[in-house]
Amino acid sequence: MKKSLIALALSVLKPQMPEFEIKPASIGYLKQHPSMRLGKSGVAAAKRAARKRKNRR
């Protein structure tokens, strides 16, 4: 919410302040859910989930 509000304010001020460049975030910077790990295969994720379930018992 806070970041989107700042981005909105900067976009309004853009004509007066040319040093700010508004552009969409690259895919690498997009935040996923904390339980998701970047660059891991589905097999590795399934193995991790199985170990997690096994350790809960």
Buried (B, 14 or more C-beta within 10 A) or exposed (E): EEEEEEEEEEEEEEEEEEEEEEEEEEEEEEEEEEEEEEEEEEEEEEEEEEEEEEEEE
